[in-house]
C-alpha cells in the first residue's frame, strides 16, 4: 500500500492538474506536494528532452541504476523507453553481463558509462579512473548531465520506496499494471521478466546473491539463485 494517497487530476487545483498529464504511480504520489513534484519533474524533463547526453547512453545508465536497485518500477519503464531510444535487447543482456563482470561486446564508452552508474549508485561517487576515461569522450557538459541522470534516477528509486508503492510496475508496452506479491525474490524475478518481455531466463540468474542497502533495500535478496524454478 502506498504511504500517501495516489491522487487524480480532480484532486488538484486547476493550476496543478497538468502535473498528472502522465499519471504514472510516482507522479500520483508526489503531487501530494505539488511544488515539490513540479521541481522534481523539471529535472526529469531536462534529462529526457534537453540534455546533450546521447539518449542510448542515458537510458543504459538509468537501466543500470534500476538493475542495481532491484527496482521493477524503474526497470519496466526504461526497458520500454530504452527501446525507443536505440537500446537493444543485446545491450540489456550485455548490461547484465557487465554488471556481473563477464566479457561483453559493448564499446569502451558504453562500458565506462555503466561503470559510472554502478559507482555512483553503490559508492556515492564516480571513481577518478572512470571520470578520466569518460571526460575526453563526453566533455564537461555531458559528464555533468550523466552524473545528474544517475543521481536523479537513484532519487526516483528513493521516492518510490519512501512514499509510493515501491514495487509497482507499469507495463507500458501493453498498458497492464501489476505488482508482484510480497514474496521476495521469486516475485521480483517474475515481475521483471513480464515487464521486460524479451529476456532469456538465464539473464536473471546474474543478480549477486548478497544483501543490499540504500535504494536497493527491498525484500528481494537472492538466496537460492534458481531463477528457472522461480519462474
Secondary structure, 3 states (H helix, E strand, C coil): CCCCCCCCHHHCCHHHHHHHCCCCHHHHHHHHHHHHHHHHHHHHHHHHHHCCCCHHHHHHHHHHHHHHCCCHHHHHHHHHHHHHCCCCHHHHHHHHHHHCCCCCCCCHHHHHHHHHHHHHHHHCCCCHHHHHHHHHHHHHHHHHHHHHHHHHHHHHHHHHHHHCCCCEEECCCCCCEEECCCCCHHHHHHHHHHHHCCCCHHHHHHCCCCCCCHHHCCCCCCCCCCHHHHC
